[in-house]
Amino acid sequence: MSARRLSTGAAPIFAALGDETRLRLVSRLCTDGPLSISRLTDGAGVTRQAITKHLHVLEEAGVVHSLRQGRESLWELEPAPLEEARRCLELISQQWDASLGRLKKLVEGPEDS
């Protein structure tokens, strides 16, 4: 997959994860598994309504999805988009390493033996 296509697909994911509260929600879901909004609100320091809005942003980016369990909605992490974001970061890291390697060769110049 090309760098352009990979980064374009990952852009909404990075945008969704760019908020501290949403990043904490993803971390909680990653660690604790599927959780209800009331469980996600515990200790978050924000209202249930705010948590719900953040979850919907994450859902639009494909990072989480909700499922019904009885009368409750549970929110669960969707690993595939996060894996796509990880691949994008790895590609950027490889490109950065290659650029730094070229810069090092340019700065150090040809080695005289």
C-alpha positions in Angstrom: 0.0 0.0 0.0 1.3 3.4 -0.9 2.3 6.0 1.7 -0.3 8.4 0.4 -3.2 5.9 0.5 -2.1 4.6 3.9 -1.9 8.0 5.5 -5.2 9.2 3.9 -7.0 6.2 5.4 -5.4 6.8 8.8 -6.1 10.5 8.9 -9.6 10.3 10.5 -8.2 7.8 13.1 -5.4 10.2 14.1 -7.9 13.1 14.2 -10.2 11.1 16.5 -7.2 10.1 18.7 -5.9 13.7 18.8 -8.1 14.5 21.8 -6.9 13.6 25.3 -10.3 12.4 26.5 -10.8 10.2 23.4 -7.3 8.8 23.8 -8.0 7.9 27.4 -11.3 6.2 26.4 -9.4 4.1 23.8 -6.9 3.2 26.5 -9.6 2.2 28.9 -11.3 0.1 26.3 -8.0 -1.5 25.3 -7.2 -2.4 28.9 -10.6 -3.2 30.4 -12.5 -4.5 27.4 -16.1 -3.5 26.5 -17.5 -1.0 28.9 -20.8 0.9 29.4 -20.9 4.7 29.3 -21.5 4.8 33.0 -18.3 2.7 33.6 -16.4 4.9 31.1 -17.6 8.0 32.9 -16.4 6.8 36.3 -13.2 8.8 37.1 -13.2 10.6 33.8 -14.0 14.0 35.2 -16.5 14.7 32.4 -20.2 14.2 32.0 -21.9 11.1 30.5 -23.1 13.4 27.6 -19.5 14.4 26.9 -18.3 10.8 27.0 -21.1 9.9 24.6 -20.1 12.6 22.2 -16.5 11.5 22.3 -17.5 7.9 21.7 -19.5 8.9 18.6 -16.4 10.7 17.2 -14.4 7.5 17.8 -17.2 5.5 16.2 -17.3 7.7 13.1 -13.5 7.1 12.7 -14.1 3.3 13.1 -12.1 3.0 16.3 -15.0 1.8 18.5 -18.5 0.3 18.1 -21.4 -0.2 20.4 -23.2 -3.4 21.1 -26.4 -4.0 23.1 -26.2 -6.2 26.1 -29.6 -6.3 27.7 -30.7 -2.8 28.5 -27.2 -1.4 28.2 -24.9 -0.4 25.4 -21.4 -1.5 25.7 -18.6 0.2 23.8 -15.8 -2.0 22.4 -12.5 -1.2 20.7 -12.2 -2.0 17.0 -8.6 -3.1 16.5 -8.3 -2.9 12.7 -8.3 0.9 12.4 -5.7 1.1 15.1 -3.6 -1.4 13.3 -3.9 0.7 10.2 -2.7 3.8 12.1 0.2 1.8 13.5 1.3 0.7 10.0 1.1 4.3 8.9 3.4 5.4 11.8 5.8 2.6 11.0 6.0 3.7 7.3 6.6 7.3 8.4 9.3 6.1 10.8 11.0 4.1 8.0 10.9 7.2 5.7 12.3 9.4 8.5 15.1 6.9 9.1 16.0 6.8 5.4 16.0 10.6 5.2 18.2 10.9 8.3 20.5 8.3 6.7 20.8 10.4 3.5 21.4 13.5 5.6 24.2 11.8 7.5 25.9 10.7 4.3 25.6 14.2 2.9 27.0 15.9 6.1 29.8 13.5 6.7 30.8 13.4 3.0 32.7 10.6 1.3 35.0 8.7 3.6 38.7 8.8 2.7 40.4 5.5 3.4 
